[in-house]
């Protein structure tokens, strides 16, 4: 919303700052939640699937690579 209604460049910087903070918090909490849900014996394999779907979950890569994994 800050990007849409901003008339000044400094408001865009503030919005980008808050967006970055939110992204870090969401990423850290999603790893913690995934760690709780995964059994210890299969954690390595499941984290590789999790990372593949997290970082390749957009565009053509998600259709060809991450889509069949999930």
TANORRA-V841802 format. One record per backbone hydrogen bond with DSSP energy under -1.0 kcal/mol. CO is the residue of the C=O (numbers start at 1). NH is the residue of the N-H. E is the energy in kcal/mol with one decimal. If there is no record, write none. Layout:
CO/NH/E ; CO/NH/E
This chain:
1/5/-2.1 ; 9/13/-1.7 ; 10/14/-1.9 ; 11/15/-2.4 ; 12/16/-2.4 ; 13/17/-2.1 ; 14/18/-2.3 ; 15/19/-2.2 ; 16/20/-2.2 ; 17/21/-2.2 ; 18/22/-2.4 ; 19/23/-2.2 ; 20/24/-2.0 ; 21/25/-2.2 ; 22/26/-2.5 ; 23/27/-2.4 ; 24/28/-2.5 ; 25/29/-2.3 ; 26/30/-2.1 ; 27/31/-1.8 ; 28/32/-1.8 ; 29/33/-2.4 ; 30/34/-2.3 ; 31/35/-2.2 ; 32/36/-1.6 ; 33/37/-1.7 ; 34/38/-1.5 ; 42/46/-2.4 ; 43/47/-2.5 ; 44/48/-1.6 ; 45/49/-1.8 ; 46/50/-2.5 ; 47/51/-2.8 ; 48/52/-2.1 ; 49/53/-2.5 ; 50/54/-2.1 ; 51/55/-2.7 ; 52/56/-1.6 ; 59/63/-1.0 ; 60/64/-2.1 ; 61/65/-2.8 ; 61/66/-1.4 ; 62/67/-2.0 ; 66/70/-1.8
